[in-house]
């Protein structure tokens, strides 16, 4: 998908989520022309103070107000928008992320938010000659507008992609790992969110021992693309083939 299409879809998605019935700004940003939708129409819009490319999002209700959290494709960090009134979304702030690092993914439940850090690519503005961060950051969001970082867990490789935290003891990470050619499932114990630790891992047998082609200049992800939860069961969304093997740490 082309970058502009990413932006357009992300902007429309943000509006659609807000329109689902979700503080308030005296004048909302104007809805840009050229929007596309099926069986929906935008009723509110935030330009996120020119932070284009809003990506993975999650919403949280606190004391009657709805807060929308999101990553970004073109900016390093995560933004918070008050969408209590979907016609008047209010941009609150951006939490700065580490430079030269993809911060496009986040997931949350209750008062814990997990944000992904991942090696980006030249196509998205990264500089392969500069350092980057990787892994996940774990945040306390009991104060919804002032997240507090609790921990930084690292993969030892290029980071994590689409992760899932459904609540409880474990977060499920689509993570790079030394010795694997693609992302694997890492189960992270965050029962003590200030001291996360790996509880287990799962991979496809074809990934063991393969070089991580493309990791030096970009992101290669031939296998596990994202963790997911279906019918109460956590697992992976494979990109190629079906899982046949389970490994444990």
Secondary structure as the mmCIF struct_conf table of DSSP 4:
data_model
#
loop_
_struct_conf.conf_type_id
_struct_conf.id
_struct_conf.beg_label_comp_id
_struct_conf.beg_label_asym_id
_struct_conf.beg_label_seq_id
_struct_conf.end_label_comp_id
_struct_conf.end_label_asym_id
_struct_conf.end_label_seq_id
HELX_RH_AL_P HELX_RH_AL_P1 UNK A 3 UNK A 19
TURN_TY1_P TURN_TY1_P1 UNK A 20 UNK A 21
BEND BEND1 UNK A 26 UNK A 27
HELX_LH_PP_P HELX_LH_PP_P1 UNK A 28 UNK A 32
TURN_TY1_P TURN_TY1_P2 UNK A 33 UNK A 34
BEND BEND2 UNK A 38 UNK A 39
HELX_RH_3T_P HELX_RH_3T_P1 UNK A 48 UNK A 50
STRN STRN1 UNK A 54 UNK A 62
TURN_TY1_P TURN_TY1_P3 UNK A 63 UNK A 64
STRN STRN2 UNK A 65 UNK A 72
BEND BEND3 UNK A 73 UNK A 76
STRN STRN3 UNK A 77 UNK A 82
BEND BEND4 UNK A 84 UNK A 85
HELX_RH_3T_P HELX_RH_3T_P2 UNK A 86 UNK A 88
STRN STRN4 UNK A 90 UNK A 96
TURN_TY1_P TURN_TY1_P4 UNK A 99 UNK A 100
STRN STRN5 UNK A 101 UNK A 102
STRN STRN6 UNK A 103 UNK A 103
STRN STRN7 UNK A 106 UNK A 109
TURN_TY1_P TURN_TY1_P5 UNK A 110 UNK A 111
STRN STRN8 UNK A 112 UNK A 119
HELX_RH_3T_P HELX_RH_3T_P3 UNK A 122 UNK A 124
TURN_TY1_P TURN_TY1_P6 UNK A 125 UNK A 125
TURN_TY1_P TURN_TY1_P7 UNK A 128 UNK A 129
BEND BEND5 UNK A 130 UNK A 130
STRN STRN9 UNK A 135 UNK A 140
BEND BEND6 UNK A 142 UNK A 143
TURN_TY1_P TURN_TY1_P8 UNK A 144 UNK A 145
BEND BEND7 UNK A 146 UNK A 146
STRN STRN10 UNK A 148 UNK A 153
BEND BEND8 UNK A 156 UNK A 158
STRN STRN11 UNK A 159 UNK A 160
STRN STRN12 UNK A 162 UNK A 162
STRN STRN13 UNK A 164 UNK A 164
BEND BEND9 UNK A 167 UNK A 169
STRN STRN14 UNK A 170 UNK A 175
TURN_TY1_P TURN_TY1_P9 UNK A 178 UNK A 179
STRN STRN15 UNK A 180 UNK A 180
BEND BEND10 UNK A 181 UNK A 182
STRN STRN16 UNK A 184 UNK A 189
BEND BEND11 UNK A 191 UNK A 192
TURN_TY1_P TURN_TY1_P10 UNK A 193 UNK A 194
BEND BEND12 UNK A 195 UNK A 195
STRN STRN17 UNK A 197 UNK A 202
HELX_RH_3T_P HELX_RH_3T_P4 UNK A 205 UNK A 207
STRN STRN18 UNK A 208 UNK A 208
TURN_TY1_P TURN_TY1_P11 UNK A 209 UNK A 209
TURN_TY1_P TURN_TY1_P12 UNK A 213 UNK A 217
BEND BEND13 UNK A 218 UNK A 218
BEND BEND14 UNK A 222 UNK A 223
STRN STRN19 UNK A 224 UNK A 230
TURN_TY1_P TURN_TY1_P13 UNK A 231 UNK A 232
STRN STRN20 UNK A 233 UNK A 238
BEND BEND15 UNK A 239 UNK A 241
#
